[in-house]
Amino acid sequence: MEALRLSSVSPFCNATFKLEYNKSHFTKPKFLSFQFSSLSTLSSFSSKPYKIFTTLSPSSQVSTEATDPPERELETNSQEEKFDWFSQWYPLMPVCDLDKRVPHAKKVLGLDVVVWWDRNENEWRVFADACPHRLAPLSEGRIDQWGRLQCVYHGWCFSGSGDCKFIPQAPPDGPPVHTFEKACAAVYPSTVQHDIVWFWPNIAPRYKDIIKTKKPPHIPELDDPSFTKLFGNRDIPYGYEVLLENLMDPAHVPYAHYGLMRTRKPKVKLDREGGRPVEMSVNKIDINGFIGKQEWGSSKFLAPCIFFAYTDLMKDQENGSASSAGAEKKLEQQRAALIFICVPVSPGHSRLIWAFPRNFQTWIDKVVPRWIFHIGQNLILDSDLYLLHVEVIPVSVC
């Protein structure tokens, strides 16, 4: 069953990140020649939604001495461009994993948010996870009988626009204190694309309609009805930059995931696992990501979150090529992709959302329960989770 085996295939693009850690910076990957802007440039934000954090550890104190300049591997036309981390769309969770009956607490870029279903407008909403009254987490509240988000502490109720609609302690014949601006909840721009809830991490009024000028990244396979897709997600106890680097590194697969994943066999097997040199190239790179090529297919990185690879289905290496022209043509029409959406949660923590869409044997996903796929996928994540978590510790305590 090729499609079932495909769910455990992961020949990722090898584009290793080598990061310089600084307590207040998202730093520049060595293979990039453009500059990421540091989060320190956002330190002038005074409101709670704009907290600053490092990608490694809240207690990280690494020397800021100058290091060797990065080697130039590829010319680009964006040397002076800087990447603004707070001017991007970030995914929160697949819709299939959100319960419309209750609010959900999430964290992205160190920001605590609450995701809830506004049944009055039939939309998912994303608020700052703090009631404007006493800063109690709104995610601990409930959706009341009128479809409003109610704070668990004193019962304040909010509409999908963030307006306070009811304060139980306010006299009905008194001043309309619930209409005051300071009684409103902080609302982030949000949207649903590819059946995933996304939000824009800036509540400034000028970003209220940001969806009209900038949309979340588009992945055609996730919108194509001829492709099947099953989402998975998991919070990871190591940083976003480590997660991305690991997913882009195919060299570790036959070793860290030995016996769990199917990989291409080398012509000459030098050890039990079958490790071998990796052939790859980077065809295009700029501030928005890169396009790479390997022997098994192509890969793309769309900054800051999405890494996806288009794989060539592996033919039976023992039987050789397809036995007929018809079979070979059918094989060429079969397409599959590995899509990984990496979310920076907080120092030393990240979230992975994944999907493996394909346009063949789609009936399998309709018959096999989703949890069965999750067993194998989580076994793969578990097999190197400890290694990656331990790798970060010596750096974070330096």
N, C-alpha and C positions, 0 to 999 in steps of 0.2 A: 504494500500500500504506500505508493510513493508520497502521497500527500501527507499521510501520517508521519512518515520519516522526515518530511520537509520541516515539520514543526520543530524539529530538534536540530536542523542544519543551521549553522551560523558561521560561514566563512567571511568574517567581517573585514572591512577595509583597514589596512594597517597605516594609520596616520597618527603616530604616537605624539601625545602632548608632553612637552617638557616645560613645567611651569615654574616660575619664580614666585614664591609666596611672600606676601606682604600683608600685614594685619588688616589693612583697610582697602585692599585692591583685589579686583579680578585681574589677574595678570595675563600677559600676552603669550600665547603658545609660540614656541620657538620656530615652528615651521611657517608662521605667518609673518608677513612683512608690513602689515598695517597695525595700527595701535588700537587696543581696547582702552576706552576711557575708564578711569578708576572710579570706584564708588565714592571716593573721597570728594569728588567734584559735586556730589549730591548732598554733602553734609550740611548745606544751608537749609535744607528742608527741616522745618521745625515740628511738623505734625507727626503723629504717631505712625501713619502708614509708610513713612519714608525712613525706617530704621536701617542702619548700616550693619553689614556683617561681612565676615570673610568667608571664603569658600572652603576653608580647612578646619579651623578650630577657633572657638571664642577666646581661648587662652593662648593662642599662638603668638610667640614673640620671636620672630626670625630676624636675623641680622639684615639690615638694609644696605649693606655694602654693595658696591657696584659689581656686577657679574660680567662675564664675557658677553660681548654683543652677539645677538643671534646670527647664525649663518644664513646668508641669503640663498634660498633654494629655488625661488620662483619670482620672477618679476611681476609686479602688479601695478595698476594705475591708481591705487587708493592708499598710498603711503601716508598721507596726512589725515586720513579719515579716522575717526574714533567711534567706538561702539558704545552706544548708550543703552545700558542694561534696563533702564526704567522706561524706555520708549519702545517696548516690544510686547507682543501678545504672548501670554504664558498659559499653558494648559493646566487645568486643575484636576479633572477626573472624567473618564468616560461616562456618558449619561446612563449607560446600563448598570453602573455601579453606584448610582445615586438614588436614594429613596425620596420620592416626592413628599412623603408625609412628615419628614423631619428635617431640620437644618443640619448642615455638615461643617465641621471645623476643618480647615485646610491651612497650610502654610506654604508660601512661595517667596523667595528672596527675603526671608526673615519676616515677612508680613503675615500677620494672623488674619484670615478672612473666614467668612461664613458663606456657604453656598446653600441656597434654598429655592424652592419652587414657588413662584408667584402664580397661583392658579387663576387669579383675576385677570392677568395679562398673558397667561400661558407662556411664561418665560422663566428661565433660570436667572437668579439674581446673585450678585456677589457684593457683600457688604464688608466693611472693616469689622472684625469680630470683637466689637466693644460697644456697649450701649452708651449713648452720649450722656446718660444720667450719672451713672456711677462706674462706668467702664466694665461692667460685668460682661462676660462672653455671651454674645447673642446665640452662639452655637449650642449653648446649654438650654436655650428656650424651646419654644414649640411654635407650630403653625396653628393659629386659632381657628375657630369655626367660620370666620369671615375671610380666611386666607391671608391674614396678616402675620408678620413675624413678631412674636411676643417675647419680651425679655423675661427670664426666669426670676429675676431679683425683685422688681417692683411692678411687673406687668405692663410696662410701656409697650405699645403696639405700633408697628411700622408698616407702611405700604411698600410696594416694590420700588417706588421712586425715592424711598428713604424718609418720606414725610412721617412725622409722628401723628398718628390718628387717634390715639387714646391714652390718657394718663388717668388711671383709676382714682388716684388720690386728689385730683383736681376737681373742685366743685363745679357741677354742671352750669350753674348760673354765674360763675366767676370768669375772670379773664381767660381768653383762649390760649393758655400757655403752651398747649401742645402744638400750636402753629408757629412758635418761635423758631428761628433758624437754628439756634443752639440745641434744639430738641430733635433735630433731624439726624438720622444715621448717615455715616459716610458710605457712599455708593461708588463702586468701581465700574467702569465700562466692562461689559461682558457680552459674550455671544456664544452660539453653538455652531461649530463647524466640524465635519467628519464625525458627528455624534460624540464630540468632546466639548466640555465647557471650558472656554478660554476667558481670561480677564486681562485688562490693561492695568498695570500696577501704579496708577497715578490718578488721584481724585480731583486734580485741578480742573476747573470748569471748562478750560479750552479743550480738554480731552473727552468731554461728554459724548461727542459724536465722532470719535476717532475711527469708528468702524466704517464711516463713509469715505475716508481717505486712505486707510491702511487696514487690511484684513489679515487674519492669521494665515500662516503658510498653507498653500493648497497642495494636497497629495492626490493626484488623479485616481489612483487605485482604490482609495477609500471612498470615492464617490461613484465608482464604476459599478453598476448593478451586476455585471457579469463576474465580478470578483466576490469571493466570500471573505468575510473578515470576522475574527473573534478578538476582542480586546482582553488584555490582562493588565494589571497594575500592581505595583508593590513599592512600599517605602523601603529605602536602602540605607543602612547605617554607615555610609561613607559619602564623601562629597561628590558634587555634581561633576567636577573636573575629572575625578578618578573614574566615575561611571562612564563618562564619554570616552575617555582614553581606553578603557577596558573593552568597550563595545567595538571600537575601531581596530582592535589588535587581534589579528587572526593567528598570530604565532603561538599564543597561549592555549588555543582551543584543544589541540590533541593531547596536551599535558594536563592542564587544570580541569578539563572536562572529559578526561579519558573514559571511554566506555559509555558516555552519555550522548555524544554527538557524532554524527557521521561526517567524515572529512574525506577529501580526495587523497587517494593513495599515491605516494611518490614512486617514481620509476625505480629508484633504489632505496630500499628501506634501511636506514642506518641505526634505528633503535626501535623499541617496542611500539612507541607511540606514532612514529612516522613523521616527525618534524622535518621541515625542509625549507629552503629559501623561499621567500615570498616576492613574487613579481608584481609591482604596482607602479602606477604613475598618477600624477595630479595634473589634470587637463586644464582646470580653471580654478582660480582662487581670488577672493576679494573679501571685503568686510562682511559680506552676507553669507560666507561659507565657501565650500569648494566642491568640485566634481572630480571624483577619482575613478581609476580603472584598474581592475585586477583580472587575472586569467579566468575567473569564474563569473565576471559580470562587472557592473558599474555601481558606484556608490555616490551619495550626495550628503553634504552636511548643510543644513539651513540654520544659521545661527538665530537664536542661541540654543534651541532645544532639539531639533529633529535631525536624526541620522537614519538614512534608509538606503538599502542595497537591493539591487535587482539581480537575482541569481540566475545563472544558466543551470537548468536541470541536469543533474549528473547522469550520464548514460552508464549502462552497465559496463564497467571497465574490463570484465572478463569476456563478455560476448562481443565487444566492439560496438560498431555503429548500428543504427537501426537496420532491420532486415529488409525493409522495403521503402520505396520513395514515399508512399502514403504515410507510413508510420513516422518517417523523418519529418515530413511536413507538419504532421499533427504535433510532434514534439516541439517544433519551432513556434507553434501558436500557443503553447502552454507558457504562461508567465506567472512568476511569483515574486514577492517582495518581502523583505524583512524591514519593518518600520519600528524604530525605537525613538520614543519621545522622552527626553531627559529633562527633569525639572529640578532647578536649584531650590532646595527647601530652606536650609539653614546651615550654619557651619557644621561640616561633617555629616550632613544628611542630604539625601536626594530622593527623588521619586521617579520610577520608571513606568511608563505606559508603553505597551507594545501591541502590535498587530502583525499578522503574517498573511496578508491577502494573496489569493491565487485565483486563477480562472479555470481550473480543472478539478475534477473530483469534488465539486462543491457540496455534493450530497453528504459528504462525511460530517461536515459541521452541523448539518441538520439532524443527524442521527446520534452522533457521539456527544454526550453531555460536556458542557464547557469545563466542568471541574476536572475531567479526565485529562484534558490538554494542560490544565494548570499544574497537575501533578508533575508532569515531565518538565515543563518550563521552569517551575520553581526548584526542581532538583538541579537544573543547570545553574540557576542563580545561586543556589546554596553551595555549589561545589567550589566556587572561588570567593565566596563572600568573606570568609574568615581571612583568606590571604590578603584581600584588598583592605579590609578593616585594619589588620595588623600593620600593613605597609604604611598606613597614614600615621600611626601612633608615634614612631620615632621623629617624624617631621613636625608633628603638631606640638611636641613637648620640647623642641629645641629652644 
